[in-house]
Amino acid sequence: MADAIGAHRVGIRLAPGNPLTGLVEADPAPVRRALVDALEPLGLAYLHLTDNSRYPALRDLRPRWTGTLIGNTEFGHPTTPEAGAALVEEGRADLVSFGRLFISNPDLPHRIATGAPLAEIDETRLCTNGPEGYTDYPAAPPR
Ligand SMILES: Cc1cc2nc3c(=O)[nH]c(=O)nc-3n(C[C@H](O)[C@H](O)[C@H](O)COP(=O)(O)O)c2cc1C
């Protein structure tokens, strides 16, 4: 892909040690270290990692990646603005992405900037057939 469209237009997302769907990895580190080492010289736009208490991917792989690193916190609960800020302040990531909170708060940047309360996501409505649970959360009323 980097050869075809330029490395600066290609990013990679890894979720090492993700236990969802019954996935079990005894030790996610060796394969991810080798993969990141192989990708490092390509100059990709970003590496995007989820952190994980079983395998602290951000801490382990950050020293091996000189490019832009995007992080999420552990999947057990949605990445919060406070936890995301801590990732950046501690140098564990350059940028933070928001998944579930962006679904339940379509105006998330505005809410963070203004301190408006954040709506919680109903995870029982995820991964169903259709837009319900993804596109039906309202923006915050004007304050
Ligand atoms: C409905 C849904 C589907 C997801 N699918 C994937 C996936 O296929 N692959 C992946 O690596 N992460 C997947 N994720 C994880 C997200 O990319 C993200 O890392 C995770 O939601 C953590 O961010 P958050 O705490 O802001 O939600 C999914 C998350 C949600 C909510």
The ligand as a Gaussian input file, in Angstrom:
#p B3LYP/6-31G(d) Opt

LIG

0 1
 C      -18.616000      -1.515000      17.638000
 C      -17.105000      -1.554000      17.698000
 C      -16.401000      -2.316000      16.775000
 C      -15.004000      -2.370000      16.837000
 N      -14.321000      -3.120000      15.925000
 C      -12.971000      -3.176000      15.978000
 C      -12.239000      -3.949000      15.033000
 O      -12.798000      -4.595000      14.152000
 N      -10.883000      -3.984000      15.129000
 C      -10.222000      -3.280000      16.099000
 O       -8.992000      -3.317000      16.136000
 N      -10.905000      -2.525000      17.004000
 C      -12.241000      -2.472000      16.963000
 N      -12.922000      -1.730000      17.896000
 C      -12.173000      -1.034000      18.949000
 C      -12.016000       0.419000      18.602000
 O      -11.237000       0.614000      17.459000
 C      -11.344000       1.179000      19.743000
 O      -10.010000       0.747000      19.918000
 C      -12.052000       0.922000      21.018000
 O      -13.430000       1.170000      20.857000
 C      -11.427000       1.771000      22.116000
 O      -11.750000       3.105000      21.940000
 P      -12.896000       3.704000      22.870000
 O      -12.477000       3.299000      24.250000
 O      -12.826000       5.160000      22.621000
 O      -14.178000       3.069000      22.436000
 C      -14.311000      -1.657000      17.841000
 C      -15.028000      -0.888000      18.757000
 C      -16.411000      -0.840000      18.705000
 C      -17.149000      -0.007000      19.735000

